[in-house]
Amino acid sequence: MDDVQARIQHELTILRENGQQADLILTPRPAVIYRVLPVLGSTSPITTDVLVPVPSGYPGAMIDLAFLPAGSSLIGQVLGQPQNIENFDGRGWQQISYHPHNGGGGPPWDPAVHGFHTYLDELLTWLERRR
């Protein structure tokens, strides 16, 4: 396992120890799937999975973007423009142009502090702040 994968696995261990399901997938390109995220502020309890690609050059390169399952009712409600659909982990995912660490409300990217374990907070805020 290379250093990047080892770092991501460590970050996912932190998430799992705090009760969050998350998995690193390697094909067709590396990404993390956050599983069963609560969508706060909904009139009825709902959850969603969110896929986040591992950027080339991570951890120096900031985590950016998010994908929702294709056909999700949250597409068009969450901030960010829907983009292309890609297949990961046996299903379709629609990319949303979401950039929390680049003017989207999150703190500036600091690879010594931020990672997939802290990106969870940005995703939960994103899911809660719908149009």
Sequence and secondary structure as in RCSB ss.txt:
>XXXX:A:sequence
MDDVQARIQHELTILRENGQQADLILTPRPAVIYRVLPVLGSTSPITTDVLVPVPSGYPGAMIDLAFLPAGSSLI
GQVLGQPQNIENFDGRGWQQISYHPHNGGGGPPWDPAVHGFHTYLDELLTWLERRR
>XXXX:A:secstr
  HHHHHHHHHHHHHHHTT EEEEE SSS EEEEEEEE TT SS  EEEEEEE  TTTTTS    EEEETT TTT
TTBSS EEEEEEETTEEEEEE   TTTTSSS    TTT SHHHHHHHHHHHHHSB 
